[in-house]
Every structure is written in structure tokens, then in C-alpha cells.
Amino acid sequence: MQRLTGLERGQLYRVSHPSVFGLVIELALTTGAKLLVCGNRLPFYEITYELARRVGQQYDTILKERLFFSRAETCIQLVDFLSEMHADALPMLVTDILARFKDEDDGQVDELFFACQVELQRLSKETLVFLSTKTSPGLERLEHVLARITHQLDDNR
């Protein structure tokens, strides 16, 4: 994965699902991060074990002071979280961003996706914003749009 220090604000960065774990660990050990979890694929226990392996008992401090977790259960909640978030220097990772769109009414998908895009771009002006997604049947159109508005950071597509 590309080093975080060379990344610019104002861009949305896409990370493949297999690279999310490494990115979370890197952010935890360096800058910290806001993590907005949309799907069920973020391995919380494995993150804790890896941090403990690398830094010993300090992992507890890292979890309390450097990683801030939120969870969006619906698209509307995702848009609300993003619109209420204040941009600051702390990088943000939104995991499985398209997972919440899978259960949404087709009539609202485009409007909610556009609202997410607007909020993510607003936040990206002040902080690094990372997005992960995993291919899901029925969401190919949104995956295509996401690919067009983001920069891929790793080689695992």
C-alpha cells in the first residue's frame, strides 16, 4: 500500500477489503483514525490482538485514545453520521461503504449515494478519507461510480 505521508487532502482514497486491516493498524500506530463501520467485516478482535502484539499493554491506550468507532446500520444513518462529522486532522476510514445500500429502496439509492459523496468530499478537504468496499451483487453501478470518484491505493482489486 502507498505510504500515508504522501497522500493529499481533497481526494477520496479507495482501499480493497484485504488491505483494510493493515490500514487500520497503520493509522492506529501513527495518527489515529475515525472508523465508520458500515458492514460486518471489520475484525475488531484481530485489530486488538495485533496492536497488543506490536505495542504490548499500550494497545489499550491506542484503542481508547486513537481509534474512534461509529457504526452505521442504514444509509440514512450513514448520511447523518457523515453530515454531522466535523473535519479535522484525524484520518477517516469508512468500511464497506456500499453494504448499507444493498437493503435500500431503489428509489432512494441515487439520492443517498449522492448525499454521501457530497459529505465525503467535504470531509476530504480537511482530512484523509479512506473508503473500502467489497463487491456485492446488485451494486455494480455504485461500485463503478465509486471507482470513478476515488483513487485506488493498493493492488488488491
Secondary structure, 3 states (H helix, E strand, C coil): CCCHHHCCCCCEEEEEHHHHHHHHHHHHHCCCEEEEECCCCCCHHHHHHHHHHHHHHHHHHHHHHCEEEEECCCHHHHHHHHHHCCCCCCCEEEECHHHHHCCCCHHHHHHHHHHHHHHHHHHHCCCCEEEEECCCCCCHHHHHHHHHHCEECCCCC
